[in-house]
């Protein structure tokens, strides 16, 4: 279709369904309220041109449930009225995944689009415009000619040309259509005001193009508004003309050459410099997804696990069918909305991250079954901090031990598909107190009596010692699954030097952790030694699944009410946490009678409501389990403690103790 476009401002409208938190219910709503009436409108208005960006699941939904929509999309593409862009099937964050997964996800979506409409996509859309130049080679090898990219990533000298760009890397190039969020029509904005805003920016009209990327929510408003109707009435006298990239490129004769450094869209970038606080980027460099990961440790933790499973998959052999199945679960875990919530740009909510962890654990389980991997303890830089971590691959679980506090920072139980160590730490702004340390499993403290009271009451006025220390490796024996670590610190007002040796033995059943606490000062040392283990209680669906817990107290078994704090000064020889939903138990047994504290911490984090307003709501819950012993050491003396941690499947359901009985046992043991 040849059209006269000289001295026109080309408008490219893109309906973007690649950044939504996909669900069938959401797609049913969007189909009835937007997609169905829009396709009907387009079919009867052949001069209305636009672009659609689908994720794989959203297009699959239409193909399965609304085949008539696929027929209409195909007809509209045949007459070049619309264009469907490609991308990653599960809308991944492309810079964070290996090339083999980039190409695999792209080809999976391309194949679906071609099978559905008969045409391969020529352009693509990136989740949250998360970009890096190395993607050029990958995308060109997949047959793409152009992509949409947020205008804030464009270098300043090219931003105000309002022309498509051409960017290159290693002799390969792609055309880039910037999308302008500041030109999106505002709600109830008049045509006159909107057109004036655009004309005030574009002085000399010369086949310029402005691409407008609409989220489904914004498009619903736009579809009913005055400006949408205005586009249907454009004539030869208007400065504007509707187009799509393929139509525009047929007559385009000017491109702006520009190197586009790594970056991300302005909505996500605003939340990158400071956690949960919007701020401008005043540096000379674009903010990237890696800056985002450093700001939000919980997102970085997911990235670490994703890269580890990707590495396992790419290095594994064995059954090809199982490997393909494992890769599919890996791709599902790579979904961008598991990392960043769009369109608000905040970190993904806990339930989305847990969903991703579940897919990763399932993928790892299949990989290990396919390759016949044996149990192992290895070390390498798992979290990219320049130091080695310890990776435990056991029959029942995978775990990561870090030198930071010498703690277990990841505990994936294969049977449940759940990571029990994805704990948050308290944030003063949202939780009322601030934790000065990361809440892992086997985190140690040495408190004065006053600090211990604050610790019991979840008050923040404590001085972390070993929980904040970076331990050093003294011995590693992979064949025996043994790690020996050492941490040093200064405690109390006299700044007395203390030493903690930590020997960890990993087995099929779990862990044995041996402690040797030494008073390295010339003065007596008195205090309370605490071993804290935190277990995340949130589920993939966002619900809270409370542990059922029981203790052996003075040789008698007692159920405890996990909805309340439980405290015993001494007399505890065993604790058992039952996760009835996962049908497994955690058993922690000190070698000597100990005091014990159980309490839950609920965390809150900000989210964006439907009106675009920031609100703080429940995020997750952690079960805090703390053994403790009194410390009374003369100068140069040591004390030794050992804790055995077992992960066992539930053999049978135990009869539950009534709430009243549990409360009664608490009343006898809870510190008043």
C-alpha positions in Angstrom: 0.0 0.0 0.0 1.6 3.2 -1.2 0.7 6.3 0.7 1.7 10.0 0.6 3.6 10.6 3.8 5.8 13.6 3.0 5.5 16.4 5.6 3.4 14.2 7.9 3.9 13.2 11.5 3.6 9.5 11.5 1.9 8.0 14.6 2.5 4.3 15.4 0.1 2.9 18.1 1.3 -0.2 19.8 -1.0 -2.3 22.1 1.5 -4.0 24.4 0.4 -7.2 26.1 3.9 -8.5 26.9 4.3 -6.9 30.3 1.1 -8.0 32.1 1.0 -10.5 35.0 -0.6 -13.1 32.8 -3.6 -15.1 33.9 -6.5 -16.6 32.0 -9.0 -14.4 34.0 -7.1 -11.3 33.0 -7.0 -12.3 29.3 -10.7 -13.1 29.4 -11.4 -9.6 30.7 -9.1 -7.9 28.1 -10.6 -9.9 25.3 -14.2 -9.0 26.1 -13.5 -5.3 27.0 -10.8 -4.4 24.5 -9.4 -7.0 22.0 -12.7 -8.1 20.6 -14.3 -4.7 20.0 -10.9 -3.3 18.8 -10.5 -6.0 16.1 -14.1 -5.5 15.0 -13.4 -1.8 14.7 -10.2 -2.3 12.8 -11.9 -4.6 10.3 -14.4 -2.0 9.5 -12.0 0.9 9.5 -9.2 -0.1 7.0 -7.4 3.3 7.3 -6.7 2.7 11.0 -3.2 1.3 11.3 -1.5 -0.1 14.5 0.7 -2.7 16.0 0.1 -5.5 18.5 2.7 -6.9 20.9 1.7 -10.3 22.4 3.5 -12.6 24.8 3.4 -16.3 24.0 0.9 -17.2 26.7 -1.5 -14.3 25.7 -1.4 -15.3 22.0 -1.8 -18.9 22.9 -4.9 -18.0 25.0 -6.5 -16.3 22.0 -5.7 -19.2 19.7 -7.2 -21.7 22.1 -10.2 -19.8 23.4 -11.0 -17.2 20.7 -9.9 -18.6 17.3 -12.1 -16.0 15.6 -9.7 -13.3 16.9 -6.7 -15.1 15.3 -8.6 -15.2 12.0 -9.2 -11.4 12.2 -5.6 -10.7 13.1 -4.5 -12.8 10.1 -6.8 -10.9 7.8 -5.7 -7.5 9.1 -2.1 -8.6 8.6 -2.8 -9.7 5.1 -3.9 -6.2 4.2 -0.9 -4.7 6.0 -3.2 -2.8 8.4 -1.7 -4.2 11.5 1.7 -5.7 12.5 2.4 -8.2 15.3 5.8 -7.9 16.8 7.9 -10.8 18.2 10.1 -11.1 21.2 10.6 -13.7 23.9 7.8 -16.2 24.4 7.6 -15.6 28.2 8.7 -11.9 28.0 12.1 -12.5 29.6 14.6 -9.9 30.7 16.9 -10.6 27.7 20.2 -9.3 29.1 19.9 -11.6 32.1 19.7 -14.9 30.1 22.1 -16.9 28.1 22.2 -16.6 24.3 20.8 -20.1 23.8 17.7 -19.1 25.9 17.4 -15.8 24.1 17.3 -17.5 20.7 15.0 -20.3 22.0 12.4 -18.0 23.5 12.5 -15.8 20.4 12.0 -18.7 18.0 9.2 -20.2 20.1 7.2 -17.0 19.9 8.1 -16.5 16.2 6.9 -20.0 15.4 3.6 -19.4 17.2 3.0 -16.1 15.4 3.8 -17.6 12.0 1.6 -20.7 12.7 -1.3 -18.5 13.8 -1.2 -15.7 11.2 1.0 -17.1 8.4 3.6 -14.3 8.8 6.9 -14.1 10.7 7.4 -10.9 12.7 9.9 -8.4 11.5 10.2 -6.4 14.7 10.2 -7.1 18.4 9.3 -5.7 21.8 11.5 -5.9 24.9 10.1 -6.3 28.4 10.4 -2.9 30.1 12.8 -1.8 27.3 15.6 -3.6 29.2 18.4 -3.4 26.7 22.1 -4.0 26.0 24.0 -3.7 22.7 25.0 -7.4 22.6 21.3 -8.2 21.8 21.8 -6.8 18.3 23.7 -9.8 17.0 21.1 -12.2 18.6 18.1 -10.4 17.2 19.5 -10.0 13.7 20.4 -13.6 13.6 16.7 -14.4 14.3 15.6 -12.3 11.3 14.5 -9.1 13.0 14.8 -5.7 11.3 13.7 -3.3 14.1 12.6 -3.0 17.7 10.7 -0.7 20.0 12.7 1.0 22.7 11.8 3.6 25.4 12.9 7.1 24.2 14.7 7.8 27.5 17.4 5.2 26.4 18.2 7.3 23.3 21.3 9.5 23.5 20.3 13.2 23.9 21.6 14.3 20.5 19.3 11.8 18.8 16.2 12.2 21.1 14.7 15.3 19.4 15.0 14.2 15.8 11.7 12.1 16.1 13.1 9.8 13.4 13.9 6.1 13.6 17.4 5.2 14.7 19.9 2.7 13.4 22.2 1.1 16.0 25.0 -1.4 15.4 27.4 -3.7 17.2 30.2 -5.9 15.7 29.0 -5.1 12.2 25.4 -6.0 12.8 22.6 -3.4 12.9 19.0 -2.9 13.9 16.5 -0.1 13.4 15.0 1.4 16.5 11.6 3.1 16.9 11.6 5.1 20.1 8.4 5.0 22.2 7.4 8.3 23.8 5.6 8.0 27.1 5.4 11.8 27.4 3.2 11.9 24.3 0.7 9.4 25.5 -2.8 11.0 25.7 -3.8 11.9 29.2 -7.2 10.9 30.5 -9.9 13.3 29.2 -7.3 15.3 27.2 -8.7 17.2 24.3 -7.5 16.7 20.8 -6.4 20.3 20.5 -4.3 20.1 23.6 -2.7 16.8 22.6 -1.8 17.9 19.1 -0.5 21.1 20.4 1.9 19.2 22.7 3.3 17.3 19.8 3.6 20.2 17.4 5.4 22.2 20.1 8.2 19.5 20.0 8.3 18.9 16.3 9.0 22.2 14.5 10.0 21.0 11.0 7.7 18.2 9.9 9.7 15.8 7.6 8.3 12.3 7.7 8.8 12.1 11.5 7.5 9.2 13.5 6.2 9.0 17.1 5.5 5.5 18.5 3.1 5.3 21.4 3.2 2.1 23.6 0.0 1.5 25.4 -0.5 -0.9 28.3 -3.9 -2.6 28.3 -5.2 -0.4 31.1 -4.2 2.8 29.3 -5.5 1.5 26.0 -8.9 0.9 27.5 -9.1 4.6 28.4 -7.7 5.7 25.1 -10.1 3.4 23.1 -13.1 5.3 24.6 -11.6 8.8 24.3 -11.8 11.7 22.0 -8.3 11.3 20.5 -9.0 7.8 19.3 -12.0 9.0 17.4 -9.8 11.9 16.0 -7.5 9.3 14.4 -10.4 7.9 12.5 -11.1 11.2 10.9 -7.6 12.1 9.7 -7.5 13.5 6.1 -5.0 14.9 3.7 -5.0 18.3 5.4 -3.9 16.9 8.7 -0.3 16.9 10.0 -0.8 13.4 11.3 -1.0 10.0 9.7 -1.4 6.5 11.2 1.2 3.9 10.3 2.9 0.8 11.5 6.7 0.0 11.2 6.5 -2.0 8.0 4.5 0.7 6.2 6.7 3.4 7.4 9.9 1.6 6.4 8.7 1.3 2.8 9.1 5.0 2.3 11.6 5.9 5.0 14.7 7.6 3.6 16.3 9.0 6.8 17.7 7.2 9.9 19.7 8.6 12.7 22.8 6.6 13.6 23.3 6.2 17.3 25.0 3.9 19.8 22.5 3.0 22.5 24.2 1.9 25.7 22.6 -0.6 28.1 19.6 0.7 30.0 15.9 0.3 30.9 12.7 2.2 30.6 12.2 5.4 32.7 9.5 3.9 34.8 11.8 1.1 36.2 14.8 3.4 36.3 13.0 5.8 38.7 13.0 3.0 41.4 16.6 2.0 40.8 18.9 4.4 42.6 17.2 4.0 46.0 15.1 1.1 47.2 11.3 1.9 47.0 12.0 5.6 46.5 11.5 7.4 43.2 14.6 9.4 42.2 16.0 10.9 39.0 19.2 9.6 37.4 21.6 12.5 37.7 24.6 10.6 36.5 26.1 10.6 33.0 25.3 6.9 32.6 22.0 5.0 32.0 20.7 2.9 34.8 20.6 -0.8 33.9 18.9 -4.0 35.0 22.2 -4.8 36.9 21.8 -1.6 38.9 18.3 -2.6 39.7 19.4 -6.1 41.0 22.0 -4.4 43.3 19.3 -2.2 44.8 16.9 -5.1 45.5 18.7 -8.2 47.0 15.6 -10.4 46.7 15.5 -9.9 42.9 19.3 -10.5 42.8 18.7 -13.8 44.7 16.3 -14.9 42.0 18.7 -14.0 39.3 21.5 -16.0 41.0 19.3 -19.1 41.1 18.2 -18.6 37.5 21.7 -18.4 36.2 22.7 -21.5 38.2 19.9 -23.6 36.8 20.7 -22.3 33.3 24.3 -23.4 33.8 23.3 -26.8 35.0 21.0 -27.3 32.0 23.6 -26.1 29.4 26.2 -28.4 30.9 24.1 -31.5 31.4 23.7 -34.5 29.2 21.2 -37.3 29.3 17.7 -37.6 28.1 17.0 -35.0 25.4 13.2 -35.0 26.0 13.7 -34.3 29.7 16.2 -31.6 29.0 13.6 -29.9 26.7 11.1 -30.2 29.5 13.6 -28.7 32.0 14.3 -25.8 29.6 10.6 -25.0 29.3 10.4 -24.6 33.1 13.5 -22.5 33.0 11.9 -20.2 30.4 8.8 -19.8 32.5 11.0 -18.8 35.4 12.6 -16.1 33.2 9.3 -14.2 32.8 10.0 -10.5 33.3 7.1 -9.9 35.6 8.8 -12.3 38.1 11.5 -9.7 38.4 9.8 -6.3 37.9 6.1 -5.4 38.2 4.9 -3.5 35.2 3.7 -0.9 34.4 4.8 0.6 37.8 8.4 -0.5 37.7 8.5 -1.7 41.4 10.1 -5.1 42.3 7.9 -8.1 41.6 5.7 -9.1 44.5 6.7 -12.0 46.6 4.2 -14.5 45.1 5.7 -13.8 41.6 9.2 -14.5 42.7 8.2 -17.6 44.5 6.4 -18.8 41.3 9.7 -18.3 39.5 11.6 -20.2 42.2 9.1 -23.1 41.9 9.8 -23.3 38.1 13.5 -23.2 38.7 13.4 -26.0 41.3 11.3 -28.1 39.0 13.7 -27.5 36.1 16.7 -28.5 38.3 14.9 -31.6 39.5 14.3 -32.7 35.9 17.9 -31.9 34.9 19.3 -34.0 37.8 17.0 -36.9 36.9 18.0 -36.7 33.3 21.8 -36.5 33.9 22.0 -38.9 36.8 23.9 -36.4 38.9 25.3 -37.7 42.2 25.3 -35.7 45.4 28.1 -33.2 45.6 29.5 -30.1 47.5 31.2 -27.7 45.2 32.3 -24.1 45.4 32.4 -21.2 43.0 31.3 -17.6 42.8 27.5 -18.2 42.8 26.3 -14.7 43.6 29.0 -12.7 41.6 30.6 -11.0 44.6 34.2 -12.2 43.8 34.2 -14.9 46.5 33.3 -18.5 46.3 30.0 -19.8 47.7 29.3 -23.5 48.6 26.8 -25.3 46.4 25.2 -28.4 47.9 23.4 -30.8 45.5 21.8 -33.5 47.7 19.1 -36.0 46.8 16.4 -34.2 48.7 17.5 -30.6 48.4 19.9 -28.0 46.9 21.4 -25.3 49.1 23.8 -22.4 49.0 26.1 -21.5 51.9 27.7 -18.1 51.8 30.7 -16.5 53.6 28.3 -13.7 54.6 27.5 -14.8 58.2 28.5 -18.3 57.1 24.7 -18.8 56.6 22.5 -20.9 54.3 21.2 -18.3 51.9 19.2 -20.7 49.7 17.4 -23.9 50.5 15.4 -25.5 47.7 13.6 -28.7 48.8 13.0 -30.6 45.5 9.9 -32.5 46.7 8.0 -29.3 47.6 9.4 -27.0 44.8 9.9 -24.4 47.5 12.9 -22.3 48.6 12.6 -21.9 52.4 15.5 -19.3 52.6 14.0 -16.5 50.5 13.6 -14.4 53.6 13.3 -10.6 53.6 14.9 -8.4 56.2 13.0 -5.7 58.0 12.9 -2.2 56.5 12.4 0.7 58.9 10.1 2.5 56.5 7.7 -0.3 56.1 8.2 -2.7 59.0 8.9 -0.3 61.9 12.3 -1.7 62.6 15.4 -2.3 60.6 17.4 -5.5 60.5 21.2 -4.8 60.3 21.8 -8.3 58.9 20.3 -10.7 56.3 18.0 -13.3 57.7 19.4 -16.7 56.6 19.5 -20.2 58.1 22.2 -20.6 60.7 22.9 -17.0 61.5 24.7 -16.4 64.8 24.7 -13.6 67.4 26.5 -12.8 70.6 24.4 -10.5 72.8 24.6 -8.8 76.1 21.5 -9.4 78.4 20.1 -6.0 77.4 20.5 -6.7 73.7 19.0 -10.1 74.1 15.8 -8.5 75.6 15.6 -6.2 72.6 16.2 -9.2 70.3 13.4 -11.2 71.9 11.0 -8.2 71.5 11.9 -7.7 67.9 13.4 -4.3 68.6 16.2 -3.0 66.4 18.5 -1.8 69.1 21.1 -4.6 68.8 24.7 -4.7 67.5 25.2 -7.6 65.0 28.5 -9.4 65.4 28.8 -12.8 63.6 25.5 -12.2 61.7 27.3 -9.2 60.0 30.7 -10.8 59.7 32.2 -12.2 56.4 33.6 -15.5 57.4 36.8 -16.9 56.0 37.4 -20.4 54.8 39.8 -22.5 56.9 39.2 -25.8 55.3 37.2 -27.3 52.5 36.9 -31.1 51.8 34.5 -31.7 48.9 34.8 -35.4 49.1 33.7 -35.4 52.7 31.1 -32.6 52.2 32.8 -30.6 54.9 33.4 -26.9 55.3 35.3 -25.1 58.1 34.8 -21.4 58.5 36.0 -18.8 60.9 34.6 -15.4 61.9 35.9 -12.7 64.2 34.3 -9.7 65.9 34.4 -7.2 68.7 31.6 -7.3 71.3 30.1 -5.2 74.0 31.3 -1.9 75.4 34.9 -3.1 76.0 35.2 -4.3 72.3 36.3 -7.7 73.4 37.7 -9.8 70.5 35.8 -13.1 70.0 36.4 -15.9 67.5 33.7 -18.3 66.1 34.7 -21.4 64.3 32.0 -23.0 62.3 32.2 -26.6 60.9 29.5 -27.6 58.5 29.0 -31.2 57.3 26.4 -31.7 54.6 24.6 -35.1 54.1 21.6 -36.5 52.3 19.6 -35.9 55.5 20.6 -32.3 56.0 23.4 -30.5 57.9 25.4 -30.8 61.1 26.8 -27.5 62.3 29.5 -27.4 65.0 30.4 -24.2 66.8 33.5 -23.3 68.8 33.2 -19.9 70.4 36.5 -18.6 71.9 37.1 -15.6 74.1 40.2 -14.0 72.5 40.3 -11.1 75.0 42.3 -11.0 78.3 39.0 -10.4 80.2 36.1 -12.7 81.1 33.3 -12.8 78.5 29.7 -13.1 79.6 26.7 -12.9 77.3 24.2 -15.0 75.3 25.1 -17.0 72.2 22.2 -17.3 69.7 21.9 -19.5 66.6 19.0 -18.1 64.5 17.4 -20.0 61.6 14.8 -18.3 59.4 12.3 -20.1 57.2 10.1 -18.3 54.8 6.4 -19.3 55.2 4.9 -17.7 52.1 3.5 -19.8 49.3 3.6 -19.4 45.5 0.0 -18.2 45.5 0.8 -15.6 48.1 -0.9 -17.3 51.0 0.7 -18.0 54.3 1.2 -21.6 55.4 2.0 -21.6 59.1 4.3 -24.3 60.3 3.0 -26.8 62.9 5.6 -26.9 65.5 6.5 -29.1 68.5 9.4 -29.2 70.9 10.9 -31.7 73.3 10.9 -29.7 76.6 12.4 -31.4 79.7 12.1 -34.8 77.9 8.3 -34.2 77.2 6.8 -33.5 73.8 4.8 -30.2 73.5 2.9 -28.7 70.6 3.4 -24.9 70.4 1.0 -22.3 68.9 3.0 -20.8 66.0 0.6 -17.9 65.8 2.2 -16.6 69.0 5.7 -16.1 70.3 7.1 -19.1 72.2 10.0 -18.6 74.6 11.7 -21.1 76.9 14.7 -20.1 79.1 16.1 -23.6 78.9 15.1 -27.3 78.7 14.8 -27.6 74.9 16.4 -30.6 73.2 14.5 -30.8 69.9 12.3 -28.7 67.7 10.2 -30.0 64.8 8.6 -27.8 62.2 6.0 -29.5 60.1 5.0 -28.1 56.7 1.9 -30.1 56.2 1.2 -28.7 52.7 4.6 -29.8 51.5 4.5 -33.0 53.5 7.9 -32.6 55.1 9.5 -31.6 58.4 12.5 -29.8 59.6 14.1 -31.1 62.8 16.7 -29.1 64.7 18.5 -30.9 67.6 21.2 -29.2 69.7 23.7 -31.5 71.3 23.1 -29.8 74.7 19.9 -28.5 76.3 19.2 -25.0 75.0 16.9 -22.1 75.4 14.5 -21.5 72.5 12.6 -18.6 70.9 10.0 -19.0 68.2 8.3 -16.0 66.6 6.9 -14.8 63.2 7.8 -11.7 61.4 5.5 -10.3 58.8 7.0 -8.0 56.2 5.3 -5.2 54.3 6.4 -3.7 51.0 5.0 -1.0 48.7 2.9 -1.8 45.6 0.9 0.3 43.2 -2.8 0.2 43.3 -5.2 0.3 40.4 -5.2 4.1 40.5 -1.5 4.4 40.3 -1.1 5.3 44.0 1.6 3.8 46.2 0.4 1.7 49.1 2.1 -0.6 51.6 0.7 -4.1 52.0 1.7 -7.5 53.3 4.6 -9.2 51.4 5.7 -12.3 53.3 6.1 -14.0 56.6 9.3 -15.6 58.1 9.4 -18.1 61.0 12.3 -17.2 63.3 13.8 -20.1 65.3 16.5 -19.3 67.8 18.5 -21.6 70.1 20.5 -19.8 72.8 23.0 -20.5 75.6 24.5 -18.5 78.3 28.2 -17.7 77.7 30.7 -17.4 80.7 34.2 -17.7 79.4 37.5 -16.9 81.0 40.2 -15.3 78.9 41.4 -17.6 76.1 38.7 -20.2 76.9 36.2 -21.9 74.5 32.8 -23.4 74.4 31.4 -25.9 71.9 27.9 -26.4 70.6 26.5 -28.6 67.8 23.1 -28.5 66.0 21.8 -31.3 63.8 19.4 -30.1 61.1 17.4 -32.8 59.3 14.9 -32.5 56.4 12.6 -35.5 56.4 9.3 -36.4 54.6 6.2 -36.8 56.6 5.3 -40.5 57.0 1.9 -40.0 58.5 -0.4 -37.2 59.7 -0.2 -36.7 63.4 -3.3 -35.9 65.4 -3.4 -32.1 66.0 -3.4 -30.7 69.4 -6.2 -28.3 70.1 -5.6 -24.6 70.0 -6.5 -24.4 73.7 -3.9 -27.1 74.6 -1.3 -25.3 72.5 -2.1 -22.0 74.1 -1.9 -23.6 77.5 1.6 -25.0 76.8 2.6 -21.5 75.6 1.3 -19.9 78.8 3.7 -22.1 80.8 6.7 -21.2 78.7 6.2 -17.8 77.2 8.3 -15.1 78.9 6.0 -12.6 80.6 
